[in-house]
Amino acid sequence: MLWQTAVGRHKPVSLLMPRTDTSPEPLRDTLGRPLRNLRLSVTDRCNLRCSYCMPEPDYVWLPRSELLSFEELTRVVRVFCSVGVDHVRLTGGEPLLRQELPELVRRLAAEPGVRDLALTTNGVLLADLAGQLRTAGLTRVTVSLDTLSPERFRALTRRDEHARVLAGIAAVRDSGWKGLKLDAVVMRGQNDDELLPLLAFAKEQGAELRFIEYMDVGGATQWKREHVVSRTEMLERISAAHGPVEPLLEDSAPDPLPSRGRAPAERFRLPDGTTFGIIASTTAPFCSSCDRSRVTADGTWFLCLYARSGLNLRQALRGGASDEALVNLVRLAWQRRADRGAEVRLALGHRTPLANAAELRGDPRLEMHTRGG
């Protein structure tokens, strides 16, 4: 077994991270990047079929027996916190499909190393669960919203759930929950005419909007370069309508995750004070400051969103590894990390989707909806 080869087999020992207000110094990889953010997928299932993520007619799902239990997910987070992670984001698939998710939130929120516990959701089930999630200790919510048109939403997602997504956003807004963000993947010819309406809607909801360039990763089997609307073009369109766009410096951001190293979005401010972000992984990668990694619902750890393979933590968890052994496994892997996946993709002369449909059926862990965006 890989984990046994790397760290040896140990008997279980007591937890490595006692309750404390001081986080340990994070691990650093070969490029000096710290391990600070963990994106934890809790399911690979999704109740939408968005064209940029799940365009194919059918999918191969992870065996349910291989999905990590709440105890295992909590242990994974505890191990990562012991080496410097302090921000955890729950992802999917659609994380709200995981049964009893508020209970997992309660467990993770109680971990002393977790300073910020966030969730990314498509919002379909959010109205029903928002109150429970907030009570359980969830810090922040990000909702995906690519269009304000119910008809266009139906075309993009192949589901008629637009009203429920808006209801979920309203539930967070009306509760007074701070830190609401909206994510919109921008695709030429499909929703790029909604930049300004989406900005206006986010302002009305008291949310910050983040535009995301269409990425050639995971299940984006229909990706083409001409469908990408770049950060530069987005800023040009927005400034033409609103006036000069001001980049926000690290110390001017009001939220708890202001720096580029802490969040993938570059943040901007309009003359009227409206703030928004752009995640430009396709045309302006931020690999040099990336401090995040991803664990799939079955315990595969990916050190880069574009990685073709990951490390099987489930094997170690269920093989009797102690916390010390798990920590050593994480430490060794991160300290060897040299991934610059988005920059490598940018340098390609002929750029096509990262994986085709046949490859994704052969290894569903390559899917964006499996490893979390």
Secondary structure, 3 states (H helix, E strand, C coil): CHHHHHHCCCCCCCCCCCCCCCCCCCCECCCCCECCEEEEECCCCCCCCCCCCCCCCCCCCCCHHHCCCHHHHHHHHHHHHCCCCCEEEEECCCHHHCCCHHHHHHHHHCCCCCCEEEEEECCCCHHHHHHHHHHHCCCEEEEECCCCCHHHHHHHHCCCCHHHHHHHHHHHHHCCCCCCEEEEEEECCCCHHHHHHHHHHHHHHCCEEEEEECCCCCCCCCCCHHHECCHHHHHHHHHHHHCCCEECCHHHCCCCCCCCCCCCCEEEECCCCCEEEEECCCCCCCHHHCCEEEECCCCEEECCCCCCCCEEHHHHHCCCCCHHHHHHHHHHHHHCCCCCHHHHHHCCCCCCCCCCHHHHHHCHHHCHHHHCC
